[in-house]
Amino acid sequence: MNSLKQAVQTYARRHANSDGLALTSLPGLRMMCLEEPAGDLHSVYKPLVCLVLQGSKRILVGNQQRVLSAGQSAIVSADMPVVGRIVQASRSEPYLAVAVELDMVILRELTAHIGNATAKPPSEMQTLFAQDTEAELIDCASRLMKLLDHPGSAALLRPGIMQELHYWLLAGPHGTALREVAGPDSYASHLAAAIETLRAEYKTRVAVEQLAAKAGMSSSSFHKHFKHMTSLTPGQYQQRLRLIEARRLMLDEGCSASSAAFEVGYESVSQFTREYGRLFQAPPKRDAMRYQKTLQDMKGEVAASQRIGA
């Protein structure tokens, strides 16, 4: 694991944003490096596995919460709003993690070979799993990291590594649950089609009847199963998508609050401001100013360390 930790820390320190998140040229591969505990980070995950390499993080997915420490992994099995908070990190031992988005096509193909699990009732459906990280997953993540230094080889080698990673997940302690999620007749699979529509059309109002039809359910059944899986109603889920994207536009692209609100589909800036404040614990302008101050503080620390090093 030490070589993977070093690779993640080296890459993330060159490419991470102010939240410590570093994207990569490999589809679905990202990592995080943070040197101190941080506040809540709201995002919407696609299905993924996250390997915590150092430090610890609290993660809330729907109604499920886990605190993950070094040597543990989280599996999120559906498109879910997630609230994460780094709870253990320092300059000498930063929080380090690497995440790989899951490919549901691969998961379904492997499940077809292994065999479907017995379908569980919606009341037992889970979307967050935690486990001790097995050596095989570390090996797959390490080989994906190495491809970043050999981009010409990625197209040829990545598919095999991804298939192997998915196999080890299905062979692991939560393999039965993952096979149930990947099964074509599972509630999760039916809901996935509706969630895909919500994510693609989050700027416009999507009727529950349309979403229910996508899932092959009645409106009442869809509403019940959707809320059980995500802890949100379809309308609340769409609102969360809008607010998270609006915050990204403000913080990363410098949009004003009103511009961001209209861009993500709000018709009322006052409504946007109220809902933004409830989710992020500060109105848009104050939140953006707080973010800019954090950036300036980080730049000052980097400059000071460079002067000391000189």
Secondary structure, DSSP 8 states (H G I E B T S, - for coil): -HHHHHHHHHHHHHH--TTSEEE-SSTTEEEEEESS----EEEEE-SEEEEEEESEEEEEETTEEEEEETTEEEEE-S-EEEEEEEEE--SSS-EEEEEEE--HHHHHHHHHHH-------GGG--SEEEEE--HHHHHHHHHHHHHTT-HHHHHHHHHHHHHHHHHHHHHSTTHHHHHHHHSTTSHHHHHHHHHHHHHHTTTS---HHHHHHHHTS-HHHHHHHHHHHHSS-HHHHHHHHHHHHHHHHHHHH---HHHHHHHTT-S-HHHHHHHHHHHHSS-HHHHHHHHHHHHHHHHHHHHHHHHHH-
